[in-house]
Amino acid sequence: MRLDDHRIAITAAGRDFGRTLAIRLADLGAEVFLSARDLTAAQRVRDEIRDRGHQRVHAFACDLTDPASIRAFASGVAEHTDRIDVLVNNGSRWLEGPDLLSATDADVVDTIASGATGTVLTTKSFLPLLLNSDKPDVVTLVSTCGTPGHHRSDAHDAFYASKSAQAGFTEILSNRLRPQGVRVISLYPPDFDNADPLSEEWETTPRGSKDTLTAHSLVECILFAVGQPRDCFIKAFHFEQV
C-alpha cells in the first residue's frame, strides 16, 4: 500500500512507536507532520526521515498536557496544508507502579492529562483539517489497559484511568463523526516489541503465534484499516496477550 496522497499528523513521534510509525509511513510516501514534547526530538526524527530521501516531513513541538501547545501544533500544520487525512493519537505518558501511593500528585495529573485530555484536545484541534479531507481517519493507540476488567499490566492506576478515558472518548467519537465520513480507529495492544525500523531486527524479529506482538504488526494493522474502502469502519483492534 502506498500513501503518496496522504497527509498524516502523529503525536509523540520523537521516540518509540511514534518514531517507528513516522518512519514507516514516510517510507510509503506519506507527508508526515510529527510532534514531540521536545522539539529537538521531533527534529531528530524529521532528519532521520529526510536522510532516507523523503523531504515531505515537518517537525513540531507539542506538549499534550498543555492546551495552548496542542493548538499551536494544529495551527502550525495548517500553515503547510489545508487538510489532514490521518491523525494518529500516539502520545500518552507511561507511569509504572501497581501501588496507587507510589506516584506523586504531579505524576498522576501529567499521566491523565497527556493521554486523556491530550487526546481529546488534539482531535478537537485537528478536526477542521480532517473534515477538509475526503478520507479522514483518526487512529488512537489505546492499550489493553483501556479494556474493561484488564489487570495484567504493571501500569499505575493513573495510566489505567488515562487509557479508559481514551477508550470512552473514541467509542462515542466513532458514532458521532461517522455521519461526517470520519472513521475512528482504536488499537488496544498489550506490551509489544518495538524493533528499530532502521535496523535488521525490523524484518527478523519473530512474529509467530507464540511470540510477543511486534510494532511491525501494529503498523500493518493501521495500514489495513486506513486502506479499506470508505464504507468499512473498523472501530477497534484487540489483541490476545501472550
C-alpha positions in Angstrom: 0.0 0.0 0.0 1.3 3.4 -1.0 0.4 6.6 0.9 1.6 9.2 -1.6 -1.7 11.2 -1.4 -1.9 11.1 2.4 -1.0 13.8 4.9 -0.6 12.4 8.3 -0.2 14.0 11.8 1.4 12.0 14.6 1.7 12.9 18.2 4.7 11.8 20.4 6.7 10.8 17.4 10.1 11.7 18.9 10.8 8.1 20.1 9.4 4.6 20.5 6.4 3.6 18.4 5.7 7.2 17.3 9.1 7.4 15.7 8.6 3.9 14.2 5.3 4.9 12.7 6.6 8.2 11.3 9.5 6.5 9.5 7.3 3.7 8.1 4.6 6.0 6.9 7.1 8.3 5.3 8.7 5.3 3.6 5.3 4.6 2.0 5.1 8.1 0.6 3.0 10.0 3.1 3.6 13.6 4.0 4.2 13.5 7.7 3.7 16.1 10.4 5.3 14.8 13.5 5.4 16.2 17.0 7.1 15.6 20.3 7.1 17.4 23.7 10.8 18.2 23.0 11.2 19.9 19.6 14.7 18.6 19.4 13.4 15.0 19.5 10.9 15.7 16.7 13.6 17.4 14.6 15.9 14.4 15.1 13.2 12.0 13.6 12.5 14.5 10.8 16.1 14.5 9.9 16.3 10.7 10.0 13.4 10.6 7.5 14.9 13.2 5.3 18.2 11.3 5.2 16.2 8.4 3.7 15.2 10.7 0.8 11.7 11.8 2.0 11.5 15.6 2.1 7.8 15.9 2.9 8.2 15.8 6.7 7.7 18.5 9.3 8.6 18.7 13.0 6.7 20.5 15.7 6.8 20.8 19.5 3.6 19.6 21.2 3.1 19.1 25.0 -0.1 17.1 25.3 -0.7 18.4 28.8 -0.8 22.0 27.5 -3.9 23.1 25.5 -2.0 26.1 24.1 0.8 23.8 22.8 -1.8 21.5 21.2 -3.5 24.4 19.4 -0.1 25.7 18.3 0.7 22.3 16.8 -2.5 22.2 14.8 -2.1 25.8 13.7 1.5 25.1 12.6 0.3 22.2 10.5 -2.4 24.4 9.0 0.3 26.7 7.7 1.6 23.9 5.5 -1.7 22.2 4.4 -5.4 22.7 4.2 -6.2 19.1 5.2 -5.0 16.2 7.3 -6.1 12.7 6.1 -5.0 10.8 9.2 -4.5 11.9 12.7 -2.6 9.4 14.9 -3.1 10.0 18.6 0.0 8.1 19.8 1.0 10.3 22.8 0.4 9.2 26.3 2.7 9.2 29.3 3.6 5.8 30.7 3.5 5.5 34.5 4.6 2.3 36.2 3.7 1.0 39.7 0.7 -1.0 40.8 0.6 0.9 44.1 -1.6 3.9 44.0 0.6 5.6 46.6 3.8 5.2 44.6 3.2 8.2 42.3 3.2 11.9 43.2 0.1 14.0 42.5 2.0 15.7 39.7 2.7 12.4 38.1 -0.9 11.4 38.2 -2.0 14.7 36.7 0.6 14.6 34.0 -0.3 11.0 33.1 -4.0 11.5 32.8 -3.7 14.9 31.1 -1.3 13.6 28.4 -3.4 10.5 27.5 -7.0 11.6 28.2 -7.2 15.4 27.9 -4.4 15.5 25.3 -6.2 13.0 23.0 -9.5 14.9 23.2 -7.9 18.3 22.6 -5.7 17.1 19.8 -8.6 15.6 18.0 -10.6 18.7 18.5 -7.9 21.0 17.2 -7.3 18.8 14.1 -10.9 18.1 13.3 -11.3 21.1 10.9 -8.3 19.9 8.9 -9.7 16.3 8.9 -13.1 17.5 7.7 -11.3 19.0 4.7 -10.1 15.5 3.7 -12.1 13.1 1.5 -10.6 10.2 3.5 -10.4 11.3 7.1 -9.3 8.8 9.8 -8.5 9.2 13.5 -6.2 6.5 14.8 -5.7 6.2 18.5 -3.2 3.9 20.3 -5.0 3.0 23.4 -3.8 -0.2 25.3 -5.2 -3.3 26.8 -5.3 -1.2 30.0 -8.3 0.6 28.4 -10.4 -2.6 28.2 -12.9 -3.5 31.0 -11.6 -5.9 33.5 -7.9 -5.9 32.4 -5.5 -6.2 35.3 -2.3 -7.9 33.9 -0.2 -4.7 33.4 2.2 -3.3 36.0 1.0 0.2 34.9 -0.1 2.7 37.6 -3.7 3.2 38.3 -3.5 6.7 36.7 -2.3 5.1 33.4 -5.3 2.8 33.5 -7.5 5.8 34.1 -6.0 7.6 31.2 -6.5 4.7 28.8 -10.0 4.1 30.0 -10.8 7.7 29.2 -9.3 7.3 25.7 -11.4 4.2 25.1 -14.6 6.0 26.2 -13.8 9.1 24.0 -13.0 7.1 20.9 -16.1 4.9 21.3 -18.6 7.9 21.3 -16.5 9.8 18.7 -16.8 6.9 16.3 -20.6 7.2 16.4 -20.8 10.9 16.3 -18.3 11.5 13.5 -19.5 8.8 11.1 -22.2 11.0 9.5 -19.3 13.3 8.5 -17.3 10.5 7.0 -14.6 10.4 9.7 -13.5 6.9 10.7 -12.3 6.5 14.3 -10.0 3.5 14.7 -8.6 2.4 18.0 -5.9 -0.1 18.8 -5.7 -1.9 22.1 -2.2 -3.6 22.2 -0.6 -5.3 25.2 3.1 -4.8 25.7 4.8 -5.2 22.3 8.3 -5.4 20.8 9.3 -2.2 19.1 12.4 -3.0 17.0 14.1 -0.1 15.4 12.6 0.3 11.9 16.0 1.2 10.6 17.7 -2.0 11.9 17.8 -5.5 10.6 15.6 -6.6 13.6 12.6 -4.9 12.0 12.4 -7.7 9.5 14.0 -10.5 11.5 12.0 -10.2 14.9 9.9 -13.4 15.2 6.2 -12.9 14.5 4.9 -16.4 15.2 1.8 -17.4 17.2 3.9 -17.8 20.4 5.8 -14.6 20.1 5.1 -11.1 21.6 3.2 -8.7 19.4 5.5 -6.5 17.3 5.4 -2.9 16.2 5.7 -4.2 12.7 2.3 -5.9 13.0 0.8 -2.9 14.6 1.8 -0.7 11.7 0.3 -3.2 9.3 -3.0 -3.2 11.3 -3.1 0.6 10.9 -2.3 0.4 7.2 -5.0 -2.3 6.7 -7.7 -0.1 8.4 -6.7 3.1 6.7 -6.6 1.3 3.3 -10.2 0.0 3.4 -13.0 1.4 1.3 -14.9 4.3 2.9 -17.9 2.1 3.7 -15.7 0.0 6.0 -15.5 1.4 9.5 -13.1 -0.7 11.6 -13.6 0.6 15.1 -11.0 -1.3 17.1 -8.2 -3.9 17.0 -8.0 -6.1 20.1 -5.1 -8.5 20.6 -4.5 -11.6 22.6 -1.9 -11.2 25.3 0.9 -13.8 25.4 
